Amino acid sequence: MKKGIIVTILFVITVVLAAACVNLSKKEEQMTFMELAQKRYSVRKYAQIPVEKEKIEEILKAGNIAPTAKNIQPQRIYVLQSKEALEKLAKLTPMGFDAPVVLMIAYNQDEEWKNPLQEGIHSGVEDVSIVATHIMLRAAELGLGSCWVNYFPNDETEKAFNLPNNEKIVLLMPIGYPAEDSKPNPNHTKKKELNETVKYL
Ligand SMILES: Cc1cc2nc3c(=O)[nH]c(=O)nc-3n(C[C@H](O)[C@H](O)[C@H](O)COP(=O)(O)O)c2cc1C
């Protein structure tokens, strides 16, 4: 009887300790926004391992909840992951960086919000930029690297991937696990002083 009680007490202690450990490691994984923003850097060298489908879906969901003008959501995201698509892209730009996944992030010109008070001011590029920023930060949170890439021939790329005429690509975003020797470019930490970029009026 006494032995039974001791075994039960030991079992309860073990369960409580295990739960505390799980909770602790979860807390350690959680980063503040500033920690996450500081952790992210442009990754230009990727491990040759695939990215889990669930993680791709997670980062796409983060993009999906981004704000867009009038909540129109004109973004169109093409997930390039097949050998054929990635090879096609590699012929257009070297800046897919051999990542296992490249997002081609575009917007629909007919849908984007057009400012009725100011001729020529449209929100497509801004909308896509916020979506892409959400994606980039969620990727970093999940341990994935990314890089914002504008160095590609826009018209040629739209043509090569048979995009409809009203869809304009804003950026490419390679995504994948950073290679073991990947490290931030020295530019990463070179920031202007706030008083050079901010004016209080
Ligand atoms: C609009 C935009 C366009 C960019 N285009 C490219 C690009 O074509 N190729 C590239 O390697 N990096 C590109 N970058 C990444 C920047 O060079 C990088 O964010 C910057 O040097 C700061 O480094 P960090 O991202 O590591 O903090 C681009 C970034 C932005 C925001």
The ligand as an ORCA input file, in Angstrom:
! r2SCAN-3c Opt
* xyz 0 1
  C      12.728     46.827    -52.026
  C      13.892     45.916    -51.784
  C      14.557     45.366    -52.852
  C      15.619     44.469    -52.635
  N      16.188     43.833    -53.701
  C      17.203     42.966    -53.486
  C      17.763     42.232    -54.556
  O      17.335     42.348    -55.701
  N      18.783     41.377    -54.300
  C      19.256     41.186    -53.034
  O      20.177     40.393    -52.843
  N      18.728     41.852    -51.967
  C      17.719     42.731    -52.172
  N      17.136     43.384    -51.101
  C      17.646     43.144    -49.740
  C      18.401     44.371    -49.207
  O      19.624     44.506    -49.870
  C      18.590     44.179    -47.693
  O      17.334     44.109    -47.065
  C      19.404     45.307    -47.057
  O      20.715     45.356    -47.566
  C      19.466     45.177    -45.529
  O      20.010     43.917    -45.172
  P      19.181     42.886    -44.295
  O      17.911     42.537    -45.027
  O      20.081     41.710    -44.130
  O      18.865     43.569    -43.001
  C      16.056     44.225    -51.311
  C      15.368     44.785    -50.242
  C      14.295     45.608    -50.461
  C      13.540     46.177    -49.293
*
